Amino acid sequence: MMAVFIGFMMTPDAMIKVMGRALAFGVLFDAFVVRMTIMPAVMALMGKSAWYLPKWLDKILPNIDVEGETIMNHIEKKNDRAV
């Protein structure tokens, strides 16, 4: 994104140069100041409450098993019953 916005600054149109500079600075600020300093500090201050999920929201959200642990547990139980 930074390369694209810096590319905007190479155009002869002054308005596009200003927009490119503003967007490049916004991405730089977000990446380094917000995501690398402010967010980790806030999460460290909040402790476990940063990861709190209300029970009502947990019931609504789908259970996504990316690593396949549920399937592996199911297969293990099936193999244990067979033995």
C-alpha positions in Angstrom: 0.0 0.0 0.0 2.8 2.3 0.8 4.4 1.8 -2.6 1.1 2.6 -4.4 0.6 5.7 -2.3 4.1 6.8 -2.9 3.5 6.2 -6.6 0.6 8.6 -6.4 3.1 11.2 -5.2 5.1 10.9 -8.5 2.2 12.2 -10.6 2.3 15.8 -11.9 -1.2 16.6 -10.4 -0.8 18.4 -7.1 -4.1 17.1 -5.7 -3.2 13.5 -6.2 0.3 14.2 -4.7 -1.3 15.5 -1.5 -3.7 12.6 -1.3 -0.9 10.1 -1.9 1.2 11.7 0.9 -1.7 11.8 3.3 -2.6 8.1 2.6 1.0 7.0 2.9 1.4 8.8 6.2 -1.9 7.3 7.4 -0.8 3.8 6.6 2.7 4.4 8.2 1.1 5.9 11.4 -1.4 3.0 11.6 1.2 0.3 11.1 3.9 1.6 13.4 2.3 3.8 16.0 -1.1 2.2 16.5 -0.5 -1.5 15.9 3.0 -1.8 17.3 2.8 0.5 20.4 -0.7 1.6 21.4 -2.6 -1.7 20.9 0.0 -4.0 22.7 0.1 -1.5 25.6 -3.7 -1.3 25.9 -3.9 -5.1 25.8 -1.3 -5.5 28.4 -3.1 -3.1 30.7 -6.4 -4.8 30.1 -5.0 -8.3 30.9 -7.5 -11.2 30.5 -10.4 -8.8 30.1 -9.0 -8.0 26.6 -10.0 -11.5 25.6 -13.4 -11.6 27.3 -16.3 -13.0 25.3 -19.8 -12.6 26.7 -21.8 -15.9 27.0 -24.7 -14.5 24.8 -22.2 -13.7 22.0 -20.5 -17.1 22.3 -23.8 -18.8 21.7 -24.5 -16.7 18.5 -21.0 -17.0 16.9 -20.3 -20.2 14.9 -17.8 -22.6 16.1 -15.0 -22.7 13.5 -12.5 -25.4 13.9 -9.6 -24.4 11.7 -7.0 -26.9 12.9 -9.4 -29.9 12.9 -9.2 -30.8 16.6 -12.9 -31.6 16.8 -12.5 -34.1 13.9 -9.4 -35.6 15.4 -11.1 -36.1 18.8 -14.1 -37.7 17.0 -11.8 -40.1 15.1 -9.9 -41.0 18.4 -13.2 -41.7 20.2 -14.4 -43.9 17.3 -11.1 -45.8 17.3 -11.2 -46.3 21.1 -14.7 -47.7 20.8 -13.6 -50.1 18.1 -10.7 -51.5 20.2 
